[in-house]
Amino acid sequence: MQIRTPQDIGAIVRESRQQAGLDQAELARRAGVSRQWLVEVERGKPRAEIGLILRVFNALGLPLQSGSAPYVAGVAETPGPDIDPSSMRHASPDDEPAPARLPQWHADGRGRA
């Protein structure tokens, strides 16, 4: 599923929550948000804070994948890497590069491939 609107994000959150067998209160608890806020997101609230949306996605185990969206003016057409925030850490100058963890997203929006 392509994400183009806040309603698309709400649909992904709702469907993923239901597939995980979670009610809104439990997902809200796991993500550290209020149940009312989650209700509004599932309804397509247009001004939800992106940091909180990402916490909900992480609580559901939903990675984000870049490079699957159509071309947008001013943005490169080449796909970017998948990013798993849980694999990120602060590096020191002496660190060896860590191998990247690249999660995939099902085309139908069901989560990890």
RAGI-V551008 format. One record per residue. N is the residue number from 1. SS is DSSP state (H for helix, E for strand, - for the rest). PSI is psi in whole degrees, -180 to 180 (none if undefined). NEAR is the number of other ideal C-beta (glycine too) atoms within 8 Angstrom. Layout:
N_SS_PSI_NEAR, N_SS_PSI_NEAR
This chain:
1_-_130_8, 2_-_142_7, 3_-_112_8, 4_-_-20_4, 5_-_164_7, 6_H_-30_10, 7_H_-35_7, 8_H_-43_11, 9_H_-45_13, 10_H_-41_13, 11_H_-40_10, 12_H_-45_12, 13_H_-48_14, 14_H_-49_9, 15_H_-42_9, 16_H_-40_12, 17_H_-46_13, 18_H_-41_8, 19_H_-32_8, 20_-_-6_9, 21_-_27_4, 22_-_144_9, 23_-_170_6, 24_H_-38_11, 25_H_-42_7, 26_H_-43_8, 27_H_-42_15, 28_H_-43_12, 29_H_-47_7, 30_H_-34_8, 31_H_-11_12, 32_-_34_5, 33_-_169_10, 34_-_155_6, 35_H_-41_9, 36_H_-40_6, 37_H_-44_11, 38_H_-41_15, 39_H_-46_9, 40_H_-40_9, 41_H_-45_15, 42_H_-25_12, 43_-_-2_7, 44_-_29_10, 45_-_122_9, 46_-_-15_5, 47_-_34_4, 48_-_139_12, 49_-_129_6, 50_H_-36_6, 51_H_-39_6, 52_H_-37_11, 53_H_-44_11, 54_H_-36_10, 55_H_-40_11, 56_H_-45_14, 57_H_-44_11, 58_H_-41_11, 59_H_-29_9, 60_-_-4_12, 61_-_30_8, 62_-_105_10, 63_-_157_12, 64_E_142_9, 65_-_128_9, 66_-_164_10, 67_-_-4_9, 68_-_-8_7, 69_-_153_7, 70_-_166_4, 71_-_136_5, 72_-_136_6, 73_-_130_4, 74_-_0_3, 75_-_137_6, 76_-_147_4, 77_-_-20_4, 78_-_140_5, 79_-_145_5, 80_-_176_6, 81_-_155_7, 82_-_145_11, 83_E_126_8, 84_-_106_10, 85_H_-27_7, 86_H_-17_5, 87_H_-4_8, 88_-_145_6, 89_-_164_5, 90_-_132_3, 91_-_149_6, 92_-_164_5, 93_-_-23_4, 94_-_-8_3, 95_-_142_7, 96_-_148_3, 97_-_134_4, 98_-_146_8, 99_-_141_4, 100_-_142_6, 101_-_121_6, 102_-_92_7, 103_-_154_10, 104_-_159_9, 105_E_131_13, 106_-_143_9, 107_-_-27_5, 108_-_7_5, 109_-_18_10, 110_-_3_5, 111_-_-148_10, 112_E_143_8, 113_-_none_5
